[in-house]
């Protein structure tokens, strides 16, 4: 069997077939050309997020590749990568807001678990020095157009290329953009910070942000340590003008502190029949912020969240049941607890929301059985039985639907407190602890 050619070998073929002169400062290729010659996805062929992945046809001529439009790439001469200033790191011990668990942070899977853990454990607020942060939209997005240069070589125009950011956090003063890696690194592709930085810097005025702060973040597990490198660009139009602002390492110390007052709250029987069709807790918890910002009725909430007024009512009812909003006539208002919620930092908001969830009798019983020293595990069927025992009106096909809502809420508790785990089959268990 003929061995499958490597990406490095295929790039040699692409250069030859397209007669690309590697001595040129900039050349262009299309995604269609790369796919046709390599018989592979262009996005995968162009994925070189560290210098070790750069094919020799690039590296030997100081070249690297950048997307500059949807389906178009520039092969550019210059400094595409930046070496991490590991010698500049100042380390400190950090005790998170909840215990570590294998389901909360699993470095063997992806960056996603680390991103979630860093946010919910208070690490992001601590490093940025901004206690009142909010989650922005992570993931892939199309870039606004901008011009830039690879200093001394090429003037480039970017128009509609795709970028991605793992962590996006903002306050009234600034936005923090973070690229996470689930391993300790020695260098990174500058584009991963530069493109999101240029995009959101161009929009900063409309949000009244004084700064857009890009970070490169990696972590290791022996011991568990997050490393945060904050960068700036001395000349925003110069790709190569990246400059270190600070380097911090947080050695994570396991916490045994239980969530404050979680089970001290008494279940409220008035919530036993609560069956809101609002299984996305993050959207429920956005309702108080929408109300605080003036979206004070079902129409405005629906318009802000992009769903129907009927869906808006489901999420409003859930936020009302959690004690954060109240309906007066046709409008919503924040309760005293809701005002406390919107003025708190991320960790405190998670604690308040979890405590309020524990007022729902079925959730209180599940949390008590699983996380309050009992260490019980329960199947999805058992969760449904507990739900039905507190609300006998639920029967038939409604039981599994309401069970899925409760499990979705418990998965949020897992991500934000680490008190329990919910597996893909819906089995709820105590959180196993990592030995650090």
N, C-alpha and C positions, 0 to 999 in steps of 0.2 A: 504494500500500500504506500502510495506517494505521500510523504508527510505534508500536512497543511501548512502553507506558507505563513510566516509570522507577519505582524503588522510592519515590523522594521523592513522586512524583505519587500513587502508590497509597496511601501513608500518609495523604495528605489525604483520600482517598476513605474509608479505614478510619475516620478520626476522624469524618467526616460521617455515614457509614452507621450507626455505633455510637453516635452522639451523644455522643462523648467531649468533655468540657469541658476545654480545655487550661489553664484557670485553676485547676483542682483540683490539690491536692498529690499525689494518687495516684489512678489509675484502673487497671482491670484488663481485659485481653483474653485470649482463649484462642487457642491455635494453630489450632484449627478455624475460628474466626472470621476470623483473618488469612488462612488458606488459601482460605476460601470467597469472601472479598471480593477478594483480590489474585490468586487462581489461581496462587499461588506458595508454595513451602515457607516455613513460618513461621520456621524457623531462619535461612534466608537473609535474609528480610525484617528480622529482628531483629539481624542481624550488623552492628554499628556499633562497630568496635574503635578508632576514632579520631574526633576531633571533626569532621574534614572529611567523614566519611560520615554525619553526623547530618542528617536531613531538616529543612528549615526549619520545618515544623510543630512539631518538637520544639525546635530551637535557639532559636527566637524566644520560646519560653515557658519556657526553662531546664529542659526535660524530657529524660529519657533512659529507656531501657527495660532492665528486668532480668527474667530468668526467676526465678520464685519457687516453681514446682512443675513437674512433668512436664506440659507442655502449657498452662502458664499464665504470663502475663507481667504485671508491674507497670509502668505508665508513671508515672514519679516526677519530682517537681520537686526539683532540688538539683544538687550538683556531682558529675557522673558521671565526669568525666575529670580527669587530672592532667597538668600540663605537666612535661616532663622538665627537670631542673636541669642543663642542658648546661654552664652556666658553672661548675659545681662540680666538673667532672671533673678528676681528676689522672691524667695519661697516663704510661705507662711502656712501654718496649720489652720484648717477650717472645719468646723463642726456643722454639718448640714442640719436642715430643719426637720428631717425625718430619717429613720434608719435606712441603710442601704439594703437592697434586695436584688437577687439575680434577675427578677422580672422587671425591676426598675431600671437597672443599668447593666446591659449585657454587651460588652465590647466586641464579642464575637459576631454580633449581628450587623450593626450599622451605626452610623453617627446619630440616627434618630433618637435612640434611647438616651444617649449622652446629652443631646440638645434638650430633651424633655426634662431630664434629671437636673441639669444645670439651672434651668429656669425655675422649676418647682421647688428646688432645695434652697433657693435664695442666692446661688452662686453668681448669677448674672447681675443682680442688683448690687451685690457686694463689690464685684470687680469694677463695674461702671461707676459706682458711687452715686447711683440714682435709685432711691428706694421706691419711687412711684413710677415704675415702668409699666408699659402695656405691650402686649404681643401684637406685632405687625404681621403682614402676610408673607410667610416663607415660601420657598419653592421656586419654580421657573416662572419667568416673566419676559415680555418683550421690552427691549431697551428703547428709551427715547433717543433720538439721533444726537450725536455729538462728534466733534472733530478732536483729534489728538495726534501726538507724534511719538515715534520711537526715536529718541533724541539723537540728532546727528544723521539720521538715515531717511526715515519715511514719514510723510504726512498722510494720515489716514482719516477716512470718514466712516463712522459706524452708523448704520441706519437699519434698525429693526432686528438686530441679532438677538439671540436668546441668552439670558443669564440666569443664574440660580443662587440663592442664598439659603443657608441652613437655619440661621437664627436672625430674626428681625425684631428689634425692641425699640420702643420710642417713648419719649416723655414730651412735655410741653416745650422743653429746651432743645432736645437733640434726638437723633436716631442712631442706634448702634447696630451695625451689620456684621454678622459673624459667620465665618467659614470654619466648620468643624471637621476634624479628622479623628477617626477612632484608632489612632496609633500615634506614637511619637514620630515626628517628622524632622528632617534636616533642612528642607527648603519647600517652597510652594510656588505655584504659578501666579504671578502678580495679577493677571486678569481676574482671578477669582475675587479679589478685593476691588480692583480698579473699576471694572465695569459697573457693579452695583453702586460703588461710591459716586461715579459720575452721574448715573441715572438719578439717584435720590438727592444728590447735591443740586441737580437742576430743578428739583421739585421742592427744595427746602423752604423757599420763601412762602409758598402757599400754606405751609404748615407752621410757619414761624419758628422753624428750627434754626438755632444758632450754629449748629455743627452737625456733620454726618461723620460718625466715628467707625472706621473699619477695623475689625479684629480678625486675626488668624488664631484658631484654638485647636490644640490637640490634647490627647491624654494618654497616660500609661496606667498600668494596673499593679505595679509592684514597687511601691504602694500606689494606690489610686491617686493620681495627680493630674489636675487640669493645668494647662499652660496657656496663658492669654498674652498675645502679642498685639498691642494696639499700634496702628500705623496712621500716618498722614501722608499727603502728597504736597511737596513744597510748591510745585507748579501743577495745578489740576489738569492742564492740557498735556503734561509730559508723563507718559506711562512709566518712565524709568525714575521718576523723582520720588519714589517711595522712601519714607523715613520712619524709623522706629520712634514711637513716643514713650511706650512703657512695656515692660515684660514682667509678668507676675506668674508665679506658680502656686497653686493651692493644693496642699496635701490634705486629702479628705479623711477626717477622723470619723469613724462610725458613731452614730448617735443612738442613745437608748432612750431619749426623751420622747414620751408619748405625746400625741397631739393634745394640746392643752384643752381640757374640759370636754373632750369629744363625747364621752359617755356619761358625763355629769348632767347633760341635758336630758330632760324627760321626754319620752315619746308623747306626741299629742294625738289623741284619738280623732280629733277633727280632721286630721290629715290621713286617716286610715284608708279612706275611699279616694284618695288622690290618684287619678289616672291620666295625667296630662300626656298627650302624644308629643312629647318634647324630649327626645332621647339624646340630643346634643347639649350637654351641660354647658359647654363653652358659649353656645349661643344664648342659653338661658341667662348666663352671667353677664352677657353683653347688654341685656335689657336695662339694668340699672344705669349703665353708662349712657345708653341712648336716651333714657328719660332725663338724666342729668343734663344732657346736651340739648334738650328741647323736643325730642321725639316723644311726645307725651300722649299719643293715642295709637290705636291699632293700625290706622292707615300709615302713619309716619314710621312706626316700627317696621311694618311690612315693607315699606319702600326702602328703608335703610338696609334691611337684611335680605331683600330680594325674594320674599315669599308672600303668600296670600294673606289676607286679613284673618282668615280662619287659623292659619298656622301662627300668625302673630298672637292670636288669643291664647293658643296652647302655650307659647313661650312666656307670655305675660302671666298666665295662671301659674306656671311653674315658678317664675320669679316672685309672684305674690305669695305662693305657698312657702317659699324659702324666707319670707319676711322682709324682702328688699324693696318691694313696691306695693302700692295700694291703689285701687281704682276708686276715684271719686267722680261720680257722674260718668262722663264719657272720657275722662282723662286719667292718666297715671301720674302718681307722685311718689317720690322716694320716702320711705319710712326713715326713722332715726337710724335704724340698723343699715338701711340702704345708703344713707349719707356716710356712715362710717365705712361701709364697704368700698364705695367709690374713692374715698380719700386715703385708703390703706395701700400698702405695698403688696406685691404679688403673693408672698408667703402668707401674710396676714389675710389677704382675700381668700386664699385657698382654705385656710383654717376656718374662717367664718362660714364659708359655703359648706364645708364638710360638717361642721357642727350643726348647721341648719338642716342639712340632709338627714342627719341622725335624729331629727325630730319626727321624721316619718316612721311610724311604728315598724313596718317590715324591714326597712333599712337599719333601724336601731337594733333589732333583734339579730340580723345577719352580722353586723359589725361586732355586737357583743359576743356572739358565738365564735366568730373567727378571730378577732383581734384583741379581745380583752382577757387574754390569759387562758381561754378555753382551748384555743388551737384547733377548733373543729373545721373540717372541710365539708362542703356541701355541693351537690350536683345542681345543674340547672333545674331539674325536676323538683329538688328540695327547695330551691329558691322560690319556685312557683307555688309550692305548697304553703310556704311561709307568707307569701304575698296574699294568697287566697284566704289564709286563716285570719288575717287582719281586715280583709275586705271580702266577705262572703258573696257580695254581689257579682264579683268577677267569676265567670264560669265559661266552659266550653273553649272555643278558639281564642277568646280574649285573654285567657291565662298565659299562653306562650308569648303573645304579643306584649303584654304588660311585663312579663318576665324579662324579655329582651331589653325593654326600657330600663328596668332596674339594673340589669347587668351592665348596660352602657354607663349608667351613673356610677356603678361600683368600679368600672374600669377607669373612670375619671378619678375616683378616690385612690385607686392604685397608682396612677401616674403622678398625683399631686401630694400624696402623703406616704406612700409605701407601706400602708398598714395591712394590705392584703394583696392577693393576686387573683386575676380572673383569666383562665386559659381560653383557648379557642373553642373549646367545647362548652364553655360557660360554667366550669367548675370553679368555685370560690374557695381559696385556701389561705392560710396564714402565709405571710411573706417569708421565704427563706432568707437567711442573713449571709452576706458575703464575709468571709474571713479575710481580714486585711492584715 
